[in-house]
Amino acid sequence: MKGPGPRALVAGAAITAVGAIVARGRHRRLGASLDEATASRPGDQLLAGPIVQADRACTIEAAPEDVWPWIAQLGQDKAGFYSFELLENLVGCRIVGADRVHDEWQELHVGDPFRLHPQVALRVASVEPGHHLVVTSQGGDAPGHADVDMTWAFCLSSSRGPGGRPLTRLHLRERYSASRRSDRLGGEIVSLVSAVMTWRMMSRLRSLVQRATG
């Protein structure tokens, strides 16, 4: 009798993660402290009165300058999102993820596209190497007629661990705003799905960075 295939295993892991997150009510603040969730972050000014805000955070045992190159190369047409690539590709993302830093993907400029899918791109709104990357739907490109604005911020801060070893606190913030009720519901659903994908992203990023710097 054959065991489950790779796709079934990935789907099972994602479903398990969803159940755990929802059961604990943690999909809006996964790994982030209350102080982190209420602090202002780069990009907050781009979206007034968000309907949905989600904060996710983790600590990586490396300096921000070692974490940043992995953040700089995020994107469907670059390194992917270090998440469940099989699931992403089931919806047509066509992601080929990276497990190393690529020099050719390190240049980022305000106004650059930040591609989520071959047909969906956000726009780089603010970038400060080693500190933050903010992308927004404003000025981006997406099919359909959904009236939803969003921002996605990747913020890095430094601290020291035992023995003075460098640490990076990686804080991801998503904000969604919509005028129509149906679009607000869509934002809630996207936030829930994003919690699972972001959990995987943070976990894999931590492993990749610490392996590269270890």
N, C-alpha and C positions, 0 to 999 in steps of 0.2 A: 504494500500500500504506500502510495506516494505521500510525502509530507507537503505542507503548504509551500507554494512558490515564493520568490522574493517579493512580488507585489502584494501577495496576501499578508506576508509578515510585516511589510511596511504599513499597510492599511490597518492591520491589527494593532501595531504600536501606536499609530496616530489615534485610533479610536480609544485605546486605553488611556492615552494622555488626555484626550478630550474629557473622558469621564472623570478622571482625577481632578482636572482643573475646574470643571463645572461643579462637581460635588463640593469642593472646598471654596467655591466662589472666588477663585483667584485669577480669572481670566483678564480682569481689568488691572491687576497689580501683581504681576508675576515676578517675584524676587525683588521687587522695589519696596523700599520703606515708605511709610506715610510722609516723612519729610521729603523724600525724593519725588513722590507723586504730587506734592503740593508746591514744590519749588518751581520757579520760572526756568524755562529752558530756551535755548536758541530756537527761533521759528514760531514761538507762541504768538507773537504779534501778527503773524500772517493770517490767523484764523480766529475771529472773534466769536465768543459764545458757542464753543463746541458742544455738539449733542453727545458725542462719545469721546472719551479720552482714555487711553490705555498706557500704562507705564510698566515696562519690563526691564529688569536689570540683573547683572551678574558681575562677579569679580574674577578677573583674569590675572594670573601670576606672571605678569610681564609689564614693562613700562608702556605708556601710551604710544610712544614712537614705534614700538614693536607691534602694537595692535593696529595702528592706523592703516598700514598698507593693505590689510585684509578688509578694512571698511571701505577704503578708497576704490577697491575693485568690485564692489557689489554691483549687481545688475544682470538682467537676463542674458544680455549679449556679452557679458564678461565672465566673472567668477560664479555667477548664480547667487544664491542666498544662503548657502551652507545649511540647507534644510532638507525636507523630504523631497528629493528631486524626482523620484518616481511619481509621487502624487502631483507635483507641479507639472510634469510632462503629460500626465493623463488629461490635463485641461489645456494642452497645446502650448506650454511655455517653451518647449525645446531648449531646455537648460542642459549644458554640459559643465558641471561644477568643477571648480579648481581646488587643489589641495596644496598649492604653493602660491607665493607672491609672484605676480607677473609685472615686470617693470613697465610694459607697454600700456598698462591699465591704471597707472598711478596719477595721471594728470586729470584734475577736475576743475571745472570753471563754472561760475554762476551762469545759468541758462542752458547748460548741457542737458541732454535727455538722460533720464534715469529709467531704463526700460524694465518693466515688470513682466511683459509678455511681448511677442512679436508685434502685436497690434495695440499695446497699451504702454504709454510712457509718462512718467512724471517729469518734473523739471528740477534741476539743482537750484535751490533758492539761496543757500548760504554754505560756504565751506571754509573751514579753518583747519588745515592739516594738524593732526595730533589732538584736536579739541572737539570738533563737531562737523557733521554733515547733515544738512536739512534739505529734504526734497518736498515738492508740493505738486498738487494736481493743477494749480493755477498756471496756465500757460502750457500744460501738458497735452497729451493726445490720447483719447480713448473713444471707442465706438459707442453707439447707443445714445440715450437721452437722459441718463441718470443725473439728477441735479445734486451732486455731492462734491464738496470740497474736502481735501484732506492734506495733512502734513505728516511727515515721517522724519523724526530727528534721531540721529545717532550721536550721543554725547559721551566723551571720554574725560575722566578725571583721574589724577594720580594720587597715590598714597603709599605708605610703607607697611610691610608686614613684619612678622617676627624676623629678627636679625637684620632688619633694614632692607629686606628684599623689595624691589619695586612691584607695585600692584596697580592695576587699572580697573576702575569702576566703569562699566559700560552700561549706559542707560538709554533705552530705546523708548521714544514717546510717539504714539500715534494719536492724531486728533481728526475727527470727522464732523462736518457740519452739513446739514441738509434742510431744505425748506419743506419738502413733501414728506408726509408721514411714511409712505412706502420706502422712500430713500433713507429715512432715519432708521427704519427696521433693518434695511440692508446694511447700514453701518454697524448695527449691533451684531449682525450675523458675521460680517467681515471681521469684526473685532474678536469674536470667539474663535473663528478659524485661524486668525493671525496669532492668537495666543499659542496654539499648538505649533505652528510653523516657527514662531519666534523662540519658543522653548528649545526646539531642535537647533535653530540657528545659533543661539547663545552657547548651547552645550558643545556643538561641533567647533565653533569659533574658539572656545576656550581650549579644546583639545589640540586644534591645529596650531594656534599661537604658542602654546606651552611646549608642544613638540618641537616647533621651529626654533624656539629660544632656549630650550633645555639643553 
